[in-house]
Amino acid sequence: TFEERMVAATPPALIRDDGRWTVHFKQDDVFGKPKAFVILQLSSKNTYDTPKRAVLGQLYEACVTDRLEEYAYDATLADLSYNVQVLPRGVRLSFGGYNDRLADFASYITGKLARDLDDVLPSIRKIF
């Protein structure tokens, strides 16, 4: 019956919390597919400390989304996803999907953000 299916899901188990890392784990016992989610928070008190930095952060977020859209579309077909957010406390990177390809996907995205800044941000000469 409907009531029998409405059982509260067990929360993820906390497997590490040492001040540097907070790690939760929950085995998928419903769908049988190995999925993982990773959230990285790069803390900084400077992302929103001035109006100029807040606007630059939002522009950076929009540029990242735009420049990586073509690759991210293909990844969504493989049930992989990412999100970049510039927040008042820093930058948050979120990744999700099947764990056999998630490491490669996250490595590609973080590599683009860390090493290929010119590829992510628009060039003034190209625009004008």
ZABA-830141 format. One line per 5 residues: number of its first residue (from 1); their letters; for each residue x, z, y negated of N, C-alpha, C. Coordinates in nm, 2 decimals, always signed. Atoms other than C-alpha are relative to their C-alpha. Example, Ala and Ser with C-alpha at 12.3 -4.5 7.8 and 13.67 -1.06 7.14 Angstrom:
residues 2
1 = AS = +0.09,+0.00,+0.12,+1.23,+0.78,+0.45,+0.09,+0.00,-0.12 | -0.09,+0.00,+0.11,+1.37,+0.71,+0.11,-0.08,+0.08,-0.11
end
This chain:
residues 128
1 = TFEER = +0.08,+0.00,+0.12,+0.00,+0.00,+0.00,+0.09,+0.00,-0.12 | -0.07,+0.00,+0.12,+0.09,-0.02,-0.36,+0.07,+0.13,-0.03 | -0.05,-0.13,+0.03,+0.15,+0.35,-0.39,+0.13,+0.03,+0.08 | -0.12,-0.02,-0.09,+0.40,+0.35,-0.10,+0.12,-0.08,-0.06 | -0.11,+0.08,+0.06,+0.61,+0.08,-0.28,+0.05,+0.05,-0.13
6 = MVAAT = -0.03,-0.05,+0.13,+0.61,+0.27,-0.60,+0.09,+0.13,+0.01 | -0.09,-0.11,-0.01,+0.90,+0.50,-0.51,+0.11,-0.02,-0.10 | -0.10,+0.00,+0.11,+1.15,+0.59,-0.78,+0.14,-0.04,+0.07 | -0.13,+0.04,-0.05,+1.49,+0.42,-0.73,+0.10,+0.11,-0.02 | -0.10,-0.10,+0.02,+1.78,+0.64,-0.67,+0.10,-0.04,-0.10
11 = PPALI = -0.09,+0.04,+0.11,+2.02,+0.65,-0.97,+0.14,-0.03,+0.06 | -0.14,+0.03,-0.04,+2.38,+0.52,-0.94,+0.08,+0.14,+0.01 | -0.08,-0.12,-0.02,+2.63,+0.78,-0.82,+0.12,-0.01,-0.10 | -0.12,-0.01,+0.09,+2.90,+0.89,-1.07,+0.12,+0.02,+0.09 | -0.12,-0.02,-0.08,+3.23,+0.83,-0.89,+0.13,+0.03,-0.07
16 = RDDGR = -0.11,-0.04,+0.08,+3.47,+0.88,-1.17,-0.04,+0.02,-0.15 | +0.03,-0.03,+0.14,+3.45,+1.05,-1.51,+0.11,+0.09,-0.04 | -0.12,-0.08,+0.03,+3.79,+1.16,-1.64,+0.03,+0.00,-0.15 | -0.03,+0.01,+0.14,+3.76,+1.11,-2.01,+0.04,-0.14,-0.05 | -0.04,+0.14,+0.03,+3.91,+0.76,-1.99,-0.10,-0.10,+0.06
21 = WTVHF = +0.09,+0.09,-0.07,+3.67,+0.60,-1.74,-0.12,+0.08,+0.04 | +0.13,-0.05,-0.06,+3.31,+0.66,-1.65,-0.04,-0.12,+0.09 | +0.03,+0.10,-0.10,+3.24,+0.47,-1.33,-0.12,+0.04,+0.08 | +0.12,-0.02,-0.08,+2.90,+0.45,-1.15,+0.00,-0.10,+0.11 | +0.02,+0.09,-0.12,+2.82,+0.30,-0.81,-0.13,+0.01,+0.06
26 = KQDDV = +0.13,+0.00,-0.07,+2.50,+0.20,-0.65,+0.00,-0.12,+0.10 | +0.01,+0.11,-0.10,+2.48,+0.00,-0.33,-0.14,-0.07,-0.01 | +0.12,+0.08,+0.00,+2.22,-0.28,-0.33,-0.07,+0.01,+0.13 | +0.06,-0.02,-0.13,+1.98,-0.18,-0.06,-0.14,-0.07,+0.00 | +0.12,+0.07,+0.01,+1.69,-0.40,-0.17,+0.01,-0.15,+0.03
31 = FGKPK = -0.02,+0.14,+0.00,+1.81,-0.76,-0.21,+0.11,-0.05,+0.10 | -0.11,+0.04,-0.08,+2.12,-0.76,+0.00,+0.10,-0.10,-0.06 | -0.10,+0.09,+0.06,+2.33,-0.95,-0.25,+0.10,+0.09,-0.08 | -0.11,-0.08,+0.07,+2.66,-0.81,-0.38,+0.01,-0.03,-0.15 | -0.01,+0.02,+0.15,+2.62,-0.79,-0.76,+0.07,+0.11,-0.06
36 = AFVIL = -0.07,-0.10,+0.08,+2.83,-0.61,-1.01,-0.03,-0.01,-0.14 | +0.02,+0.00,+0.14,+2.80,-0.52,-1.37,+0.12,+0.08,-0.06 | -0.12,-0.07,+0.07,+3.10,-0.43,-1.60,-0.03,+0.00,-0.14 | +0.02,-0.01,+0.14,+3.07,-0.30,-1.95,+0.13,+0.06,-0.05 | -0.12,-0.04,+0.06,+3.39,-0.27,-2.16,-0.03,+0.03,-0.14
41 = QLSSK = +0.02,-0.04,+0.14,+3.38,-0.08,-2.49,+0.13,+0.02,-0.06 | -0.13,-0.01,+0.08,+3.67,-0.14,-2.73,-0.04,+0.08,-0.13 | +0.05,-0.08,+0.11,+3.62,+0.15,-2.97,+0.09,-0.02,-0.13 | -0.07,+0.01,+0.13,+3.71,+0.11,-3.34,-0.09,+0.05,-0.11 | +0.08,-0.05,+0.12,+3.59,+0.29,-3.65,+0.00,-0.09,-0.11
46 = NTYDT = -0.02,+0.09,+0.11,+3.68,-0.01,-3.86,-0.10,-0.12,+0.00 | +0.08,+0.12,-0.01,+3.42,-0.27,-3.74,-0.11,+0.00,-0.11 | +0.11,+0.00,+0.10,+3.15,-0.16,-3.99,+0.04,+0.09,-0.12 | -0.03,-0.09,+0.11,+3.35,+0.05,-4.24,-0.02,-0.06,-0.14 | +0.03,+0.06,+0.12,+3.30,-0.21,-4.51,-0.10,-0.11,+0.02
51 = PKRAV = +0.10,+0.11,-0.02,+3.02,-0.47,-4.57,+0.07,-0.13,+0.05 | -0.07,+0.13,-0.04,+3.28,-0.75,-4.54,+0.04,+0.00,+0.15 | -0.03,-0.01,-0.14,+3.40,-0.63,-4.20,-0.12,-0.01,+0.09 | +0.12,+0.01,-0.08,+3.05,-0.59,-4.07,-0.05,-0.15,+0.01 | +0.04,+0.14,+0.00,+2.96,-0.95,-4.17,+0.10,-0.08,+0.08
56 = LGQLY = -0.10,+0.07,-0.08,+3.29,-1.08,-4.03,-0.01,+0.02,+0.15 | +0.02,-0.04,-0.14,+3.22,-0.90,-3.71,-0.12,-0.08,+0.06 | +0.12,+0.07,-0.05,+2.87,-1.06,-3.68,+0.03,-0.15,+0.01 | -0.04,+0.15,-0.01,+3.02,-1.41,-3.76,+0.09,-0.02,+0.12 | -0.08,+0.02,-0.12,+3.28,-1.36,-3.49,-0.08,+0.00,+0.12
61 = EACVT = +0.09,+0.00,-0.12,+3.01,-1.27,-3.24,-0.07,-0.13,+0.01 | +0.07,+0.13,-0.01,+2.82,-1.58,-3.33,+0.09,-0.12,+0.04 | -0.10,+0.11,-0.03,+3.13,-1.80,-3.31,+0.04,+0.01,+0.15 | -0.03,-0.01,-0.14,+3.22,-1.66,-2.97,-0.12,-0.06,+0.09 | +0.11,+0.04,-0.07,+2.87,-1.72,-2.84,-0.01,-0.16,+0.00
66 = DRLEE = +0.01,+0.15,+0.02,+2.87,-2.08,-2.98,+0.11,-0.07,+0.08 | -0.11,+0.07,-0.07,+3.21,-2.18,-2.85,+0.01,+0.01,+0.15 | -0.01,-0.02,-0.15,+3.17,-2.04,-2.50,-0.14,-0.04,+0.06 | +0.13,+0.04,-0.05,+2.81,-2.17,-2.46,+0.00,-0.10,+0.11 | +0.00,+0.10,-0.11,+2.90,-2.47,-2.25,+0.05,+0.06,+0.13
71 = YAYDA = -0.04,-0.06,-0.13,+3.10,-2.27,-2.00,-0.10,+0.11,+0.05 | +0.10,-0.11,-0.03,+2.85,-1.98,-2.01,-0.12,-0.06,+0.07 | +0.12,+0.07,-0.07,+2.57,-2.23,-1.92,+0.02,-0.02,+0.14 | -0.04,+0.03,-0.14,+2.75,-2.34,-1.61,+0.00,+0.13,+0.08 | -0.01,-0.13,-0.07,+2.81,-1.97,-1.52,-0.14,+0.06,+0.03
76 = TLADL = +0.14,-0.05,-0.02,+2.44,-1.88,-1.56,-0.06,-0.07,+0.12 | +0.06,+0.06,-0.11,+2.36,-2.14,-1.30,+0.06,+0.06,+0.13 | -0.06,-0.07,-0.12,+2.59,-1.94,-1.06,-0.04,+0.15,-0.01 | +0.05,-0.14,+0.01,+2.41,-1.62,-1.17,+0.10,+0.09,-0.05 | -0.10,-0.09,+0.07,+2.70,-1.49,-1.39,-0.05,+0.00,-0.14
81 = SYNVQ = +0.03,-0.02,+0.14,+2.65,-1.36,-1.74,+0.10,+0.08,-0.07 | -0.09,-0.08,+0.09,+2.84,-1.22,-2.03,-0.07,+0.02,-0.13 | +0.06,-0.03,+0.14,+2.76,-1.07,-2.37,+0.12,+0.06,-0.08 | -0.10,-0.06,+0.09,+2.99,-0.99,-2.66,-0.09,+0.05,-0.12 | +0.08,-0.06,+0.11,+2.85,-0.75,-2.92,+0.10,+0.07,-0.09
86 = VLPRG = -0.08,-0.07,+0.10,+3.02,-0.63,-3.24,-0.09,+0.11,-0.05 | +0.09,-0.12,+0.03,+2.87,-0.28,-3.30,+0.07,+0.09,-0.10 | -0.07,-0.09,+0.09,+2.94,-0.01,-3.55,+0.11,+0.09,+0.06 | -0.11,-0.08,-0.06,+3.16,+0.18,-3.30,+0.10,-0.09,+0.07 | -0.10,+0.09,-0.06,+3.36,-0.13,-3.18,-0.06,-0.12,+0.06
91 = VRLSF = +0.04,+0.12,-0.07,+3.32,-0.43,-2.96,-0.03,+0.03,+0.14 | +0.04,-0.02,-0.14,+3.13,-0.43,-2.63,+0.00,-0.13,+0.07 | +0.00,+0.12,-0.08,+3.19,-0.69,-2.36,-0.07,+0.04,+0.13 | +0.08,-0.02,-0.12,+2.94,-0.70,-2.07,+0.01,-0.12,+0.09 | -0.01,+0.11,-0.10,+2.97,-0.90,-1.76,-0.09,+0.04,+0.12
96 = GGYND = +0.08,-0.03,-0.12,+2.73,-0.93,-1.46,-0.01,-0.12,+0.09 | +0.02,+0.11,-0.10,+2.67,-1.13,-1.15,+0.06,+0.03,+0.14 | -0.05,-0.02,-0.14,+2.79,-1.18,-0.79,+0.14,+0.04,-0.01 | -0.13,-0.05,+0.02,+3.10,-0.98,-0.75,+0.12,-0.08,+0.06 | -0.11,+0.08,-0.06,+3.30,-1.24,-0.55,+0.05,-0.09,-0.11
101 = RLADF = -0.05,+0.08,+0.10,+3.33,-1.45,-0.87,+0.01,+0.07,-0.14 | +0.01,-0.07,+0.13,+3.28,-1.19,-1.14,+0.14,+0.02,-0.06 | -0.14,-0.03,+0.06,+3.66,-1.11,-1.18,+0.05,-0.13,-0.06 | -0.05,+0.13,+0.05,+3.75,-1.48,-1.23,-0.08,-0.03,-0.13 | +0.08,+0.03,+0.12,+3.46,-1.52,-1.48,+0.04,+0.09,-0.12
106 = ASYIT = -0.04,-0.10,+0.11,+3.55,-1.20,-1.68,+0.14,-0.03,-0.05 | -0.14,+0.03,+0.04,+3.92,-1.30,-1.68,+0.00,-0.12,-0.09 | +0.01,+0.12,+0.09,+3.83,-1.64,-1.83,-0.05,+0.03,-0.13 | +0.06,-0.03,+0.13,+3.61,-1.50,-2.10,+0.09,+0.09,-0.08 | -0.09,-0.09,+0.08,+3.85,-1.22,-2.20,+0.13,-0.07,-0.04
111 = GKLAR = -0.12,+0.08,+0.04,+4.14,-1.47,-2.19,-0.03,-0.08,-0.12 | +0.04,+0.08,+0.12,+3.95,-1.69,-2.44,+0.00,+0.09,-0.12 | +0.01,-0.09,+0.11,+3.89,-1.39,-2.66,+0.13,+0.05,-0.05 | -0.13,-0.06,+0.03,+4.24,-1.25,-2.64,+0.11,-0.10,-0.04 | -0.11,+0.09,+0.03,+4.47,-1.55,-2.64,-0.04,-0.12,-0.08
116 = DLDDV = +0.04,+0.13,+0.06,+4.27,-1.85,-2.76,-0.08,+0.02,-0.12 | +0.08,-0.03,+0.11,+4.15,-1.71,-3.09,-0.03,-0.13,-0.08 | +0.03,+0.12,+0.08,+4.19,-2.05,-3.26,-0.11,-0.09,+0.06 | +0.10,+0.07,-0.07,+3.97,-2.20,-2.99,-0.14,+0.06,-0.02 | +0.12,-0.07,+0.02,+3.70,-1.94,-3.06,-0.05,-0.01,-0.14
121 = LPSIR = +0.04,+0.00,+0.14,+3.70,-1.93,-3.44,+0.01,-0.14,-0.05 | -0.01,+0.14,+0.05,+3.62,-2.25,-3.63,+0.11,-0.01,-0.10 | -0.10,+0.03,+0.10,+3.89,-2.41,-3.83,-0.06,-0.05,-0.13 | +0.06,+0.04,+0.13,+3.82,-2.45,-4.20,+0.02,-0.15,-0.02 | -0.02,+0.15,+0.02,+3.97,-2.80,-4.19,-0.10,-0.08,+0.08
126 = KIF = +0.10,+0.07,-0.08,+3.73,-2.90,-3.91,-0.14,+0.00,-0.06 | +0.13,-0.01,+0.06,+3.43,-2.78,-4.09,-0.02,-0.08,-0.13 | +0.00,+0.06,+0.13,+3.51,-2.91,-4.43,+0.08,-0.13,+0.00
end
